[in-house]
Amino acid sequence: MKYKLIGLSALALTLIAIIFISRSMPKDNGTRYIEHIAAQEKSPCPTHEDDTICTHLPIVNINTNGAAIPGKPIYDEDFHVLDYTLAADGTTVTKASLSVIDNKQSYNHLTDPQNDMGSAMIRVRGHSSRRFEKANYFVRFIDSAGENNPQEFLGMDSHHEWALHGPFLDKTLIRNYMWYNISGEIMDYSPNVRFFELVLNGEYRGLYLATEMITAGKEGARLSLSVNKKDNTFSGYALRLDWGDTDEENKLYPFTNYTTRAKTQHELVYPGAKNMTPELKEAIKNEFSLFEKTLYSYDYNNEKYGYKNYIDADSFVDYFLINELTCNYDAGSLSTYIYKDTSGKYKMCVWDFNSACDAYQEQPMPTNDFRLNSSLYFQMLFMDDEFTDKVVKRYHELRKTVFSEDYLFGFIDDTVDYLGTAIDRNYAAWGHTFSQEHDLLHPTERNPRNYEESISQLKSFLTKRLAFMDENIESLKQHSAESKTKKYNEVSD
């Protein structure tokens, strides 16, 4: 595998996408930075005689001074999770030092000068992924007083909170990178990401992906949200639908929490507890509940009173299509982010494609149906023929650009080419997971036995899924059948 700056095919396809994509690029930095296309080429080293790490990717070096990182599962005798490990002081995080090696012109080595980024609090993050050998981490940069210390990280805008994703279930190593970037080309915002190789307490841990957390940022970075704790006012906030395994102070109980009996819990992502008051939390709950009540009302699609006054429909359309294409069916109920920014409309933000494209552990995902249209909010949106028509039209538009096989397969091939020997180093550490005794997917025949097979499986899935969606996207209109009763009784003023 060869590291190259820009594959000609990727460049050509990107230019085509720019021509065809009608909506603006992400507003956080003007133009999406896609690493395998835009990264600066570096001069490779001569062959090393030993096992020296020699990589074009940044090296992130984390040292906890021997302290175990908290957040790993504690199991009972039947392998059920009882709780999660804590730090020595009983908290959920431990202190670490973090530095980065990222030479501008030449490859990186552990012996090269390091950029010291100071101290950070770290813990294991995720839900089912906490069981994996290769952990995901949450990192919060802090200053000498223990306060938040925003930092630019691997070329991404300054912030104090970051997710370090270690692909493990995803044997291609690229699912999150691929779909965050493609989503970011067509939606207002998708988390920015950068590849790096992690060394933790002196031990090489493989290929990782630094990922922006979905929250507010400064000067246009991340989401444009703000609150004023003193005045109990807000011009934006972000919610997550998830398992609900968060502190009570972060939980929100809006209208659908009681009426739909959803298995998931609404959580406040922004503002957090530090910027929250009971009055502010109540105001956010009431405002979001008003949107939900409107959507689930008899006049849900009424021009004057309906949901169109509350949401950016294009955002919901793109969110639906990205997650349906990938069969990412946690979306809509788990790892689901909805936010209201300073535009005043609710928008969706993608998150977590680790299990997408038929990488669910429990069972294979059929490629021959639609499911997200039955999830919370979308079950009502698809009752409106105007929304459904938007979905169908948008799908046909995207099939000419970022949903085309040429674009998707070119994206995959050029990313693999860019990662190069980093893939080999990752699987020098984690190659045992290709063996049957370490299978994570059920049934066992779904598990790839080498890296090339994992890429082949991803492409095969996309081919089948696109063929189904091409033939059946119009069938979504069956959910928008006209109601004669509603037609003659709805509010008309």
CORKA-V883155 format. One record per residue. N is the residue number from 1. RES is the residue in one small letter. SS is DSSP state (alpha for helix, beta for strand, coil for the rest). OMEGA is omega in radians with two decimals (999 if undefined). Layout:
BEGIN
<<N:RES:SS:OMEGA> <N:RES:SS:OMEGA>>
END
This chain:
BEGIN
<<1:m:coil:-2.96> <2:k:coil:3.08> <3:y:coil:3.07> <4:k:coil:-3.07> <5:l:coil:-3.08> <6:i:coil:3.00> <7:g:coil:-3.11> <8:l:alpha:3.14> <9:s:alpha:3.13> <10:a:alpha:3.14> <11:l:alpha:-3.13> <12:a:alpha:-3.12> <13:l:alpha:3.10> <14:t:alpha:3.10> <15:l:alpha:3.09> <16:i:alpha:-3.12> <17:a:alpha:-3.13> <18:i:alpha:-3.13> <19:i:alpha:-3.01> <20:f:alpha:-3.05> <21:i:coil:-2.97> <22:s:coil:-3.08> <23:r:coil:-3.08> <24:s:coil:3.06> <25:m:coil:-3.09> <26:p:coil:-3.05> <27:k:coil:-3.10> <28:d:coil:3.13> <29:n:coil:3.04> <30:g:coil:-3.13> <31:t:coil:-3.12> <32:r:coil:3.04> <33:y:coil:3.11> <34:i:coil:-2.87> <35:e:alpha:-3.04> <36:h:alpha:3.08> <37:i:alpha:-2.96> <38:a:alpha:-3.08> <39:a:coil:3.13> <40:q:coil:-3.14> <41:e:coil:-3.13> <42:k:coil:-3.14> <43:s:beta:-3.13> <44:p:coil:3.13> <45:c:coil:2.92> <46:p:coil:-3.14> <47:t:coil:3.09> <48:h:coil:-3.10> <49:e:coil:-3.12> <50:d:coil:-3.11> <51:d:coil:3.14> <52:t:coil:3.02> <53:i:coil:-3.13> <54:c:coil:-2.95> <55:t:beta:3.03> <56:h:coil:3.13> <57:l:coil:3.03> <58:p:beta:3.00> <59:i:beta:3.06> <60:v:beta:-3.08> <61:n:beta:-3.13> <62:i:beta:-3.14> <63:n:beta:3.11> <64:t:coil:-3.12> <65:n:coil:3.05> <66:g:coil:-3.12> <67:a:coil:3.07> <68:a:coil:3.13> <69:i:coil:-3.09> <70:p:coil:3.08> <71:g:coil:3.09> <72:k:coil:-3.08> <73:p:beta:2.96> <74:i:beta:-3.00> <75:y:beta:2.95> <76:d:coil:-3.05> <77:e:coil:3.11> <78:d:coil:3.10> <79:f:coil:2.99> <80:h:coil:-3.12> <81:v:beta:3.10> <82:l:beta:-3.08> <83:d:beta:3.13> <84:y:beta:-3.10> <85:t:coil:3.11> <86:l:coil:3.05> <87:a:coil:-3.10> <88:a:coil:-3.13> <89:d:coil:3.08> <90:g:coil:3.12> <91:t:coil:-3.06> <92:t:coil:-3.11> <93:v:coil:3.03> <94:t:beta:-3.07> <95:k:beta:3.13> <96:a:beta:2.96> <97:s:beta:-3.08> <98:l:beta:3.08> <99:s:beta:-3.08> <100:v:beta:3.00> <101:i:beta:-3.11> <102:d:coil:3.11> <103:n:coil:-3.08> <104:k:coil:-3.01> <105:q:coil:-3.00> <106:s:beta:3.12> <107:y:coil:-3.04> <108:n:beta:3.10> <109:h:coil:-3.14> <110:l:coil:-3.13> <111:t:coil:-3.13> <112:d:coil:3.07> <113:p:coil:-3.07> <114:q:coil:3.03> <115:n:beta:-3.11> <116:d:beta:-3.13> <117:m:beta:3.05> <118:g:beta:-3.04> <119:s:beta:3.09> <120:a:beta:2.98> <121:m:beta:-3.02> <122:i:beta:3.01> <123:r:beta:3.00> <124:v:beta:-3.12> <125:r:beta:3.12> <126:g:coil:3.10> <127:h:coil:3.11> <128:s:alpha:-3.10> <129:s:alpha:3.11> <130:r:alpha:3.12> <131:r:alpha:-2.99> <132:f:coil:3.08> <133:e:coil:-3.14> <134:k:coil:-2.96> <135:a:coil:2.91> <136:n:beta:-3.08> <137:y:beta:2.93> <138:f:beta:-3.11> <139:v:beta:3.05> <140:r:beta:3.12> <141:f:beta:-3.13> <142:i:beta:3.06> <143:d:coil:-3.07> <144:s:coil:3.12> <145:a:coil:-3.13> <146:g:coil:3.13> <147:e:coil:3.12> <148:n:beta:-3.08> <149:n:coil:-3.09> <150:p:coil:-3.12> <151:q:beta:2.89> <152:e:beta:-3.04> <153:f:beta:3.09> <154:l:coil:3.10> <155:g:coil:3.13> <156:m:beta:-3.04> <157:d:beta:-3.05> <158:s:beta:3.03> <159:h:beta:-3.12> <160:h:coil:-3.08> <161:e:beta:3.14> <162:w:beta:3.00> <163:a:beta:3.08> <164:l:beta:-3.05> <165:h:beta:3.09> <166:g:coil:-3.10> <167:p:coil:-3.09> <168:f:coil:3.02> <169:l:coil:3.12> <170:d:coil:-3.09> <171:k:coil:3.07> <172:t:coil:-3.13> <173:l:coil:-2.94> <174:i:coil:-3.04> <175:r:alpha:-3.12> <176:n:alpha:3.11> <177:y:alpha:-3.08> <178:m:alpha:-2.99> <179:w:alpha:2.99> <180:y:alpha:-3.12> <181:n:alpha:3.12> <182:i:alpha:3.08> <183:s:alpha:-3.13> <184:g:alpha:3.09> <185:e:alpha:-3.04> <186:i:alpha:-3.14> <187:m:coil:3.13> <188:d:coil:-3.12> <189:y:coil:2.94> <190:s:coil:-3.08> <191:p:coil:3.02> <192:n:coil:-3.03> <193:v:beta:3.04> <194:r:beta:3.03> <195:f:beta:2.97> <196:f:beta:3.04> <197:e:beta:-2.99> <198:l:beta:2.94> <199:v:beta:-3.07> <200:l:beta:-3.12> <201:n:coil:3.08> <202:g:coil:-3.09> <203:e:beta:3.10> <204:y:beta:-3.07> <205:r:beta:3.00> <206:g:beta:-3.10> <207:l:beta:3.13> <208:y:beta:3.11> <209:l:beta:3.05> <210:a:beta:-2.99> <211:t:beta:3.03> <212:e:beta:2.98> <213:m:coil:-3.13> <214:i:coil:-3.11> <215:t:coil:-3.13> <216:a:beta:3.05> <217:g:coil:-3.13> <218:k:coil:3.05> <219:e:coil:3.05> <220:g:coil:3.11> <221:a:coil:-3.13> <222:r:beta:-3.08> <223:l:beta:3.13> <224:s:coil:-3.11> <225:l:coil:3.07> <226:s:coil:3.06> <227:v:beta:3.01> <228:n:beta:-3.08> <229:k:coil:-3.09> <230:k:coil:-3.10> <231:d:coil:-3.11> <232:n:coil:3.11> <233:t:beta:3.13> <234:f:beta:3.02> <235:s:coil:3.10> <236:g:coil:3.10> <237:y:beta:-3.12> <238:a:beta:3.11> <239:l:beta:3.05> <240:r:beta:2.95> <241:l:beta:-3.07> <242:d:beta:-3.05> <243:w:coil:-3.12> <244:g:coil:3.13> <245:d:coil:3.12> <246:t:coil:3.13> <247:d:coil:-3.11> <248:e:alpha:-3.11> <249:e:alpha:3.13> <250:n:alpha:-3.06> <251:k:beta:3.10> <252:l:beta:-3.09> <253:y:coil:-3.13> <254:p:coil:-3.02> <255:f:alpha:-3.05> <256:t:alpha:3.09> <257:n:alpha:-3.14> <258:y:alpha:-2.96> <259:t:alpha:-3.09> <260:t:coil:-3.11> <261:r:coil:3.13> <262:a:coil:-3.11> <263:k:coil:-3.08> <264:t:coil:-3.05> <265:q:beta:3.01> <266:h:beta:3.13> <267:e:beta:3.04> <268:l:beta:3.07> <269:v:beta:3.07> <270:y:beta:0.03> <271:p:coil:3.06> <272:g:coil:-3.05> <273:a:alpha:-3.10> <274:k:alpha:-3.11> <275:n:alpha:-3.04> <276:m:coil:2.95> <277:t:coil:3.09> <278:p:alpha:-3.12> <279:e:alpha:3.14> <280:l:alpha:3.12> <281:k:alpha:3.12> <282:e:alpha:3.13> <283:a:alpha:3.11> <284:i:alpha:3.12> <285:k:alpha:-3.10> <286:n:alpha:-3.13> <287:e:alpha:3.13> <288:f:alpha:3.09> <289:s:alpha:3.10> <290:l:alpha:3.04> <291:f:alpha:-3.12> <292:e:alpha:3.12> <293:k:alpha:3.11> <294:t:alpha:-3.11> <295:l:alpha:-3.10> <296:y:coil:-3.14> <297:s:coil:3.09> <298:y:coil:-3.10> <299:d:coil:-3.05> <300:y:coil:-3.10> <301:n:coil:3.09> <302:n:coil:-3.07> <303:e:coil:-3.05> <304:k:coil:-3.00> <305:y:coil:-2.94> <306:g:coil:-3.01> <307:y:alpha:-3.09> <308:k:alpha:3.11> <309:n:alpha:-3.02> <310:y:coil:-3.02> <311:i:beta:2.92> <312:d:coil:-3.01> <313:a:alpha:-3.14> <314:d:alpha:3.12> <315:s:alpha:3.12> <316:f:alpha:3.10> <317:v:alpha:-3.11> <318:d:alpha:3.09> <319:y:alpha:3.12> <320:f:alpha:-3.04> <321:l:alpha:3.11> <322:i:alpha:-3.07> <323:n:alpha:3.03> <324:e:alpha:3.11> <325:l:alpha:-3.08> <326:t:coil:-3.04> <327:c:coil:-3.13> <328:n:coil:-2.91> <329:y:coil:2.83> <330:d:coil:-3.14> <331:a:coil:-3.12> <332:g:coil:3.12> <333:s:coil:3.11> <334:l:coil:-3.12> <335:s:coil:-3.07> <336:t:beta:-3.08> <337:y:beta:3.04> <338:i:beta:-3.07> <339:y:beta:3.01> <340:k:beta:3.14> <341:d:coil:-3.05> <342:t:coil:3.04> <343:s:coil:3.12> <344:g:coil:-3.13> <345:k:coil:3.08> <346:y:beta:3.13> <347:k:beta:3.11> <348:m:beta:3.06> <349:c:beta:-3.11> <350:v:coil:3.09> <351:w:coil:2.93> <352:d:coil:3.04> <353:f:coil:-3.09> <354:n:coil:-3.12> <355:s:coil:-3.08> <356:a:coil:3.10> <357:c:coil:3.07> <358:d:coil:3.04> <359:a:coil:3.03> <360:y:coil:-3.09> <361:q:coil:-2.93> <362:e:coil:-3.04> <363:q:coil:3.07> <364:p:coil:3.09> <365:m:coil:3.10> <366:p:coil:3.12> <367:t:coil:-2.99> <368:n:coil:3.00> <369:d:coil:3.02> <370:f:coil:-3.10> <371:r:coil:-3.05> <372:l:alpha:3.12> <373:n:alpha:3.11> <374:s:alpha:-3.08> <375:s:coil:-3.14> <376:l:coil:-3.11> <377:y:coil:-3.11> <378:f:alpha:3.11> <379:q:alpha:3.08> <380:m:alpha:-3.12> <381:l:alpha:-3.11> <382:f:coil:2.99> <383:m:coil:-3.14> <384:d:coil:-3.09> <385:d:alpha:3.11> <386:e:alpha:3.10> <387:f:alpha:-3.13> <388:t:alpha:3.11> <389:d:alpha:3.08> <390:k:alpha:3.14> <391:v:alpha:-3.10> <392:v:alpha:-3.13> <393:k:alpha:-3.12> <394:r:alpha:3.12> <395:y:alpha:-3.14> <396:h:alpha:3.07> <397:e:alpha:-3.07> <398:l:alpha:3.11> <399:r:alpha:3.11> <400:k:coil:-3.08> <401:t:coil:-2.98> <402:v:coil:3.05> <403:f:coil:3.10> <404:s:coil:3.10> <405:e:alpha:-3.13> <406:d:alpha:-3.13> <407:y:alpha:-3.07> <408:l:alpha:-3.11> <409:f:alpha:3.05> <410:g:alpha:3.09> <411:f:alpha:-3.14> <412:i:alpha:-3.06> <413:d:alpha:-3.10> <414:d:alpha:3.05> <415:t:alpha:3.10> <416:v:alpha:3.12> <417:d:alpha:3.14> <418:y:alpha:-3.11> <419:l:alpha:3.01> <420:g:coil:-3.03> <421:t:alpha:3.06> <422:a:alpha:3.08> <423:i:alpha:3.14> <424:d:alpha:3.13> <425:r:alpha:3.12> <426:n:alpha:-3.07> <427:y:alpha:2.90> <428:a:alpha:3.10> <429:a:alpha:-2.98> <430:w:alpha:-3.10> <431:g:alpha:3.12> <432:h:alpha:-3.10> <433:t:alpha:3.03> <434:f:alpha:-3.11> <435:s:coil:-3.02> <436:q:alpha:-3.10> <437:e:alpha:3.12> <438:h:alpha:-3.12> <439:d:coil:3.09> <440:l:coil:-3.11> <441:l:coil:3.12> <442:h:coil:-0.07> <443:p:coil:-2.95> <444:t:alpha:-3.09> <445:e:alpha:3.10> <446:r:alpha:-3.05> <447:n:coil:3.08> <448:p:coil:-3.11> <449:r:coil:3.04> <450:n:coil:-3.06> <451:y:alpha:-3.12> <452:e:alpha:3.13> <453:e:alpha:3.12> <454:s:alpha:3.11> <455:i:alpha:3.11> <456:s:alpha:3.11> <457:q:alpha:3.14> <458:l:alpha:-3.14> <459:k:alpha:3.13> <460:s:alpha:3.09> <461:f:alpha:-3.09> <462:l:alpha:3.11> <463:t:alpha:-3.13> <464:k:alpha:-3.09> <465:r:alpha:3.13> <466:l:alpha:3.11> <467:a:alpha:3.11> <468:f:alpha:-3.09> <469:m:alpha:3.08> <470:d:alpha:-3.05> <471:e:alpha:-2.95> <472:n:alpha:-3.09> <473:i:alpha:3.14> <474:e:alpha:-3.11> <475:s:alpha:3.09> <476:l:alpha:-3.13> <477:k:alpha:3.12> <478:q:alpha:-3.13> <479:h:alpha:-3.09> <480:s:alpha:-3.12> <481:a:coil:-3.09> <482:e:coil:3.09> <483:s:coil:3.11> <484:k:alpha:-3.14> <485:t:alpha:-3.12> <486:k:alpha:-3.09> <487:k:alpha:-3.05> <488:y:alpha:-3.06> <489:n:alpha:-3.05> <490:e:coil:3.09> <491:v:coil:-3.06> <492:s:coil:-3.08> <493:d:coil:999>>
END
